[in-house]
Amino acid sequence: MATKVMQGVKVLEVAQFTFTPAAGAVLADWGADVIKIEHPVRGDTQRGFLNMGGVKLDPLRHTLIEHPNRGKRSVGIDLGTAEGQELLYELAKQCDVFLTNFLPQVRQKNKFDVEHIKAANPNIIYARGSAWGDKGPEREKGGFDGTAFWSRSGIADCMTPPELPGPLSQGMPAFGDSIGGMFIAGGISAALFHRERTGEAAVLDVSLMSTAAWASGANIAQALETGIITKNSMPSSGGAGTNPFMGNFWTSDGRTINLCMVSPTGLIRDTFEHIGKPEYADDERFADVLSLMKNAKAASDILVEAFATKPFAYWREHLKTLKGQWAPILNLIELANDEQAIANDTIIEVEASDGGEPIKLVRNPVQWNGEATETTRAPQASEHTELVLMEMGVEWDKIEELKAKGAIA
């Protein structure tokens, strides 16, 4: 059995899309019992996303649902009804954490804002995910990672070379969502620890905008200190202006090797030998780091020419003994099949709802005691309604009555 550090923790999730549900998925990976509340008819709105970026998604193999919802149980409750709200409060009484990303006005309308949930259970930790934060004039405004994480944050601007006519679009679905979900899970973990130590059940907030700001924190601090905003450069083969051992180098078959030797000290001879140019290790222009940086353009040209003589596969194998830091630039499928990624259990498999081949997902970044993550598929909408209600002690006749009223699915 894999270590389950959240074993015994119960999480009540009223959230949809990826940002905040991703936090629930991480907690479920860690052993928490995560109960996801979905509308009894519509379910999580993201279940209806069957075309993403021109890629058709199978509703029974819905990867955009599986990624942020694996390991959970789904209960269908209409929170617009008094009966549904009472059921939610009863569930909250039995849970340690309440997790939501619904807007303040929706939380108030359907009576699951902080005061409502805390009235049911004063000891519950209330965690909110939002686009823009829970304070300020835009706290009631919605947003996605494409707006709050990518566009408004400055990330799109920094990622775009100045030569391009406009900013790059976000090419990765749920990019900021997945990062922010990990932050929420970390915050909940700290809040559980704080409650254990002090008895106080905190309210915590994570926004997509704050997630982006933290991810860009080093660059933001530099920009505020110097007034200079650094941006990506246009793709080219070659080293940096002052360090030829830092840059992307194109291979003979059009692929790319990245060198990232921030400090070339002790690496000059080894690098020239590995690219098949050992004679340049004795060239006075590159005799030491200061000389190398002074003659960076000449050294870069040598590297460019050398890398262009051999294909990508050759360099991937040949550079395994290189002392300096480097990496092949891979695509997503290559990453999933990379020997180092496999050795570290980066990809996990869950059963598919259609009974076909397992669905492959990425495990969360934390590994406990070197053990592979164990989890289950995402639930179908409302799949566990009766089971969870019976665990609460609700009689079957009452369940049938609630179904007839449309309060549950």
C-alpha positions in Angstrom: 0.0 0.0 0.0 1.2 3.5 -0.9 1.6 5.9 2.0 -1.7 7.9 2.4 -0.8 11.0 4.5 -4.4 12.3 4.3 -6.0 9.1 5.3 -9.0 9.9 7.5 -9.4 13.5 6.2 -12.8 14.2 4.6 -13.1 16.9 1.9 -16.4 18.3 0.7 -15.9 19.8 -2.8 -18.4 22.2 -4.4 -16.3 23.2 -7.4 -16.0 22.7 -11.1 -13.6 23.0 -14.1 -10.0 22.3 -13.1 -8.4 25.0 -10.9 -10.0 24.1 -7.5 -11.0 20.5 -8.3 -7.3 19.8 -9.0 -6.7 20.5 -5.3 -9.3 17.9 -4.4 -7.6 15.4 -6.8 -4.2 16.0 -5.1 -5.8 15.5 -1.7 -7.5 12.3 -3.0 -4.1 11.1 -4.3 -2.8 11.6 -0.8 -5.5 9.5 0.8 -8.4 11.9 1.6 -12.0 11.0 1.0 -13.1 13.7 -1.4 -16.8 14.0 -2.0 -17.6 16.1 -5.1 -21.0 17.7 -5.2 -22.4 18.0 -8.7 -25.7 19.3 -10.1 -28.0 16.3 -10.5 -28.7 17.1 -14.1 -25.8 19.0 -15.5 -22.9 17.8 -13.4 -19.6 19.6 -13.5 -19.8 22.0 -16.4 -16.5 20.8 -17.7 -18.2 17.4 -18.4 -19.8 19.2 -21.4 -16.4 20.2 -22.9 -16.2 17.6 -25.6 -13.9 19.6 -28.0 -10.8 21.3 -26.7 -8.5 23.1 -29.1 -9.9 21.0 -32.0 -9.4 17.7 -30.2 -12.5 15.7 -29.6 -13.0 14.2 -26.1 -14.8 11.0 -25.4 -17.3 11.5 -22.5 -16.4 8.0 -21.2 -12.6 8.7 -21.5 -12.8 12.4 -20.7 -9.2 13.3 -19.8 -10.1 16.9 -18.8 -12.4 15.4 -16.2 -10.1 12.6 -15.2 -7.1 14.8 -14.5 -8.6 17.0 -11.8 -11.2 14.5 -10.4 -9.5 11.1 -10.1 -10.0 9.4 -6.8 -13.1 11.2 -5.8 -16.7 10.2 -5.2 -19.6 12.1 -6.8 -22.9 13.0 -5.2 -25.6 14.7 -7.2 -27.3 17.5 -5.1 -29.3 20.5 -6.3 -28.0 23.2 -4.1 -30.7 25.5 -5.3 -33.2 23.6 -3.2 -33.7 23.8 0.6 -33.5 20.1 0.8 -30.2 20.1 -1.1 -28.8 22.7 1.1 -29.7 20.8 4.3 -28.0 17.7 2.9 -24.9 19.8 2.2 -24.9 21.0 5.8 -25.2 17.5 7.1 -22.3 16.4 4.9 -20.3 19.4 6.1 -20.7 18.4 9.7 -18.8 15.2 8.9 -16.0 16.8 6.9 -12.7 18.5 7.7 -12.5 20.7 4.6 -14.9 22.6 2.4 -13.5 23.4 -1.1 -15.2 25.7 -3.6 -14.5 27.9 -6.6 -18.0 29.3 -7.1 -18.4 33.1 -7.2 -19.4 34.9 -4.1 -22.9 35.8 -5.4 -23.5 32.1 -6.2 -22.3 31.0 -2.8 -24.6 33.5 -1.2 -27.6 32.7 -3.4 -27.3 28.9 -2.7 -26.3 29.4 1.0 -22.9 27.7 1.0 -20.7 30.7 1.7 -18.4 30.8 4.7 -21.0 31.8 7.3 -23.4 29.0 6.1 -20.9 26.2 6.2 -19.2 27.4 9.4 -22.7 27.5 11.0 -23.0 23.8 10.3 -19.5 23.0 11.3 -17.3 25.7 13.0 -14.3 23.4 12.9 -14.3 23.0 9.1 -11.5 24.6 7.0 -13.0 26.7 4.2 -10.9 26.9 1.1 -11.7 29.2 -1.9 -10.2 29.2 -5.3 -10.9 32.2 -7.5 -9.7 34.0 -10.6 -8.9 37.4 -9.0 -8.9 36.9 -5.3 -11.6 37.4 -2.6 -10.8 41.1 -2.1 -11.0 44.1 -4.3 -13.5 45.5 -6.8 -13.3 42.3 -9.0 -13.9 39.7 -6.4 -17.3 38.8 -8.0 -15.8 38.5 -11.5 -15.2 35.1 -13.0 -12.2 34.1 -15.0 -10.1 31.2 -16.3 -6.4 30.5 -16.4 -6.3 31.9 -19.9 -7.4 35.3 -18.5 -6.1 35.4 -14.9 -3.0 33.2 -15.1 -1.8 33.7 -18.7 -3.0 37.1 -20.0 -3.4 39.6 -17.3 -0.5 38.3 -15.2 2.3 39.4 -17.5 3.2 35.8 -18.4 1.9 36.0 -22.0 3.8 39.3 -22.4 7.1 37.8 -21.1 6.7 34.6 -23.1 6.3 36.5 -26.4 9.4 37.6 -28.3 9.3 41.4 -29.1 9.5 40.6 -32.8 6.1 39.0 -33.0 3.1 41.2 -33.9 1.1 40.1 -30.8 1.2 38.0 -27.6 1.3 34.2 -27.7 -1.9 32.4 -26.7 -1.9 29.9 -23.9 -1.2 26.6 -25.6 -1.7 24.3 -22.6 -5.2 23.6 -21.4 -5.6 24.0 -17.6 -2.0 25.1 -17.3 -2.4 27.7 -14.5 -5.3 25.7 -13.1 -3.1 22.6 -12.4 -0.4 24.7 -10.8 -2.9 26.7 -8.6 -4.6 23.5 -7.6 -1.4 22.3 -6.1 -1.1 25.6 -4.1 -4.6 25.1 -2.7 -3.8 21.5 -1.7 -0.6 22.8 0.1 -2.6 25.5 1.8 -5.2 23.0 3.0 -2.4 20.8 4.4 -1.0 23.7 6.3 -4.5 24.6 7.6 -5.1 21.1 8.8 -1.8 21.2 10.7 -2.7 24.6 12.1 -6.0 23.3 13.3 -4.3 20.3 14.9 -2.0 22.6 16.8 -4.3 25.5 17.7 -7.9 24.3 17.2 -8.5 27.2 14.8 -10.2 26.3 11.5 -8.9 28.8 9.0 -10.4 30.3 5.8 -7.9 30.2 2.9 -7.8 31.8 -0.5 -5.8 31.1 -3.6 -6.4 32.9 -6.9 -5.2 32.2 -10.4 -3.7 35.8 -10.5 -1.7 35.1 -7.3 -0.6 31.8 -8.7 0.8 33.5 -11.8 2.5 36.2 -9.8 4.2 33.6 -7.6 5.3 31.5 -10.6 6.7 34.7 -12.1 8.0 36.0 -8.8 11.7 36.1 -9.6 11.1 38.1 -12.8 8.6 40.4 -11.2 11.0 41.3 -8.4 13.8 41.9 -11.0 11.5 44.1 -13.0 10.4 46.1 -10.0 14.0 46.6 -8.9 15.5 47.5 -12.3 12.5 48.7 -14.4 13.5 46.1 -17.0 11.1 43.4 -18.2 12.9 40.5 -19.8 11.2 38.6 -22.6 11.7 35.4 -24.6 13.8 35.8 -27.7 13.0 34.4 -31.1 14.1 30.8 -31.7 17.6 30.4 -32.9 20.5 28.0 -32.6 23.3 29.3 -30.4 24.4 30.3 -27.0 23.7 33.4 -24.9 25.6 36.6 -25.6 27.9 36.2 -22.7 27.7 32.5 -22.1 28.0 30.2 -25.1 27.2 27.1 -23.0 23.6 28.4 -22.4 21.2 28.2 -25.3 19.3 26.0 -27.7 21.2 24.1 -30.4 19.6 22.6 -33.5 20.5 19.1 -34.6 20.9 17.8 -38.1 17.3 16.6 -38.2 15.7 19.8 -36.9 15.4 18.9 -33.2 16.9 20.9 -30.3 19.3 20.3 -27.5 19.3 22.8 -24.6 22.6 23.6 -22.8 22.1 25.3 -19.4 25.6 25.5 -17.8 25.0 28.6 -15.7 28.6 28.4 -14.5 31.0 26.9 -17.0 33.8 26.6 -14.5 35.4 23.1 -14.9 33.2 22.3 -17.8 35.0 23.8 -20.8 37.2 20.9 -21.8 34.5 18.3 -21.2 32.0 20.2 -23.3 34.3 20.7 -26.3 35.3 17.0 -26.1 31.7 15.9 -26.1 30.8 17.9 -29.2 33.7 16.4 -31.1 35.9 19.5 -31.0 38.5 18.7 -28.4 41.1 21.0 -30.0 39.2 24.0 -28.8 39.7 23.1 -25.2 43.3 24.2 -25.7 42.4 27.4 -27.6 43.5 30.4 -25.6 40.2 32.1 -26.5 38.5 29.6 -24.3 41.2 28.9 -21.7 39.1 29.9 -18.8 35.6 31.2 -18.0 36.4 34.9 -18.5 38.1 34.2 -21.8 35.1 32.0 -22.9 32.6 34.7 -22.1 34.8 37.3 -23.8 34.8 35.2 -27.0 31.2 33.8 -26.5 30.2 34.4 -30.2 33.1 32.4 -31.5 32.5 29.5 -29.1 28.7 29.6 -29.8 29.4 29.3 -33.6 31.6 26.2 -32.9 28.8 24.6 -30.9 26.2 25.4 -33.5 28.2 23.9 -36.3 29.0 20.8 -34.2 25.4 20.1 -33.1 24.2 20.5 -36.7 26.3 17.5 -37.8 24.5 14.8 -35.9 20.8 13.9 -35.4 18.8 14.3 -32.2 18.9 10.7 -31.2 22.7 10.7 -31.3 23.0 13.7 -29.0 20.5 12.3 -26.5 22.7 9.2 -26.1 26.1 10.8 -26.5 25.5 13.6 -24.0 24.6 11.3 -21.1 28.2 11.5 -19.9 28.4 15.3 -20.3 29.4 16.9 -17.0 27.5 20.1 -17.6 23.7 20.6 -17.4 21.7 19.9 -20.5 18.3 18.5 -21.7 16.7 17.4 -24.9 13.6 19.4 -25.8 10.8 16.9 -25.9 7.2 16.9 -26.7 4.5 15.8 -24.2 4.3 12.2 -25.5 8.1 11.9 -25.4 8.1 13.1 -21.8 5.6 10.4 -20.8 7.8 7.8 -22.3 11.1 9.2 -21.0 13.1 6.7 -19.0 13.6 9.2 -16.1 9.9 10.1 -16.0 9.0 6.4 -16.0 11.5 5.6 -13.2 9.9 8.3 -11.1 6.3 7.2 -11.7 5.3 10.4 -13.4 2.5 8.7 -15.3 -0.2 6.7 -13.5 -3.0 4.6 -15.0 -6.6 4.4 -13.9 -9.4 2.2 -15.1 -11.6 3.7 -17.8 -15.4 4.1 -17.5 -15.9 2.5 -20.9 -14.0 -0.7 -19.8 -11.3 -0.2 -22.4 -7.6 0.4 -22.0 -6.6 2.3 -18.8 -6.4 6.1 -19.0 -2.9 7.5 -18.4 -2.7 10.5 -16.1 0.1 12.6 -14.6 0.6 12.1 -10.8 0.8 15.1 -8.6 4.4 16.3 -8.0 4.7 15.0 -4.4 5.8 11.4 -3.8 5.7 9.8 -0.4 8.5 7.5 0.7 9.4 6.8 -3.0 6.1 5.0 -3.5 4.1 5.1 -6.7 0.8 6.9 -6.5 -2.3 4.8 -6.2 -5.7 6.3 -7.3 -8.9 5.5 -9.1 -10.7 7.0 -12.0 -12.8 10.1 -11.8 -16.4 9.3 -10.9 -19.3 9.6 -13.3 -21.6 12.4 -12.4 -23.7 11.6 -9.3 -22.2 8.0 -9.2 -22.0 7.7 -5.4 -25.1 9.6 -4.3 -27.0 6.8 -2.6 -23.8 5.3 -1.1 -22.7 8.5 0.5 -26.2 9.4 1.8 -26.6 6.0 3.3 -23.2 6.4 5.0 -24.6 9.6 6.5 -27.5 7.6 7.9 -30.2 8.8 5.5 -32.9 6.1 5.2 -33.7 4.7 1.7 -37.3 6.1 1.8 -35.9 9.5 2.4 -33.5 9.1 -0.5 -36.4 8.1 -2.8 -38.3 11.1 -1.6 -35.4 13.5 -2.3 -35.0 11.9 -5.8 -38.7 12.5 -6.5 -38.3 16.1 -5.6 -35.2 16.5 -7.9 -33.1 17.5 -4.9 -30.6 14.7 -5.6 -29.7 12.4 -8.5 
